[in-house]
Amino acid sequence: MGQGRQGLRRRRRLAGALCLPFANPRHSHEVDAFRTQKLPDRMTLVCGVVETTHNYVEHPQVIAERLDVVWAKLEAMRDGAAIASKRLWS
């Protein structure tokens, strides 16, 4: 506390991810902005895939688009886990 603007700037610089609720229909259109405006290399975009706080059901095409990203992330997680395991147990 009490760090003022300098502390706020430092925290912004250290942020490694941006988490957005793209499963929420009020925000799902915002994913298009990231097709043209890239995040810095040090940052990851974390996207909500299925809205769990409402009783509506998403269109299958919407889920398919979201899951394409999830599968790519899961593949990267698997590869990263293999690298970490090799470092840890070798």
Rosetta blueprint (number, residue, H / E / L):
1 M L
2 G L
3 Q L
4 G H
5 R H
6 Q H
7 G H
8 L H
9 R H
10 R H
11 R H
12 R H
13 R H
14 L H
15 A L
16 G L
17 A E
18 L E
19 C E
20 L E
21 P L
22 F L
23 A L
24 N L
25 P L
26 R L
27 H L
28 S H
29 H H
30 E H
31 V H
32 D H
33 A H
34 F H
35 R H
36 T H
37 Q L
38 K L
39 L L
40 P L
41 D L
42 R L
43 M L
44 T E
45 L E
46 V E
47 C E
48 G L
49 V L
50 V L
51 E L
52 T L
53 T L
54 H L
55 N L
56 Y L
57 V L
58 E L
59 H L
60 P H
61 Q H
62 V H
63 I H
64 A H
65 E H
66 R H
67 L H
68 D H
69 V H
70 V H
71 W H
72 A H
73 K H
74 L H
75 E H
76 A H
77 M H
78 R H
79 D H
80 G H
81 A H
82 A H
83 I H
84 A H
85 S H
86 K H
87 R H
88 L H
89 W H
90 S L
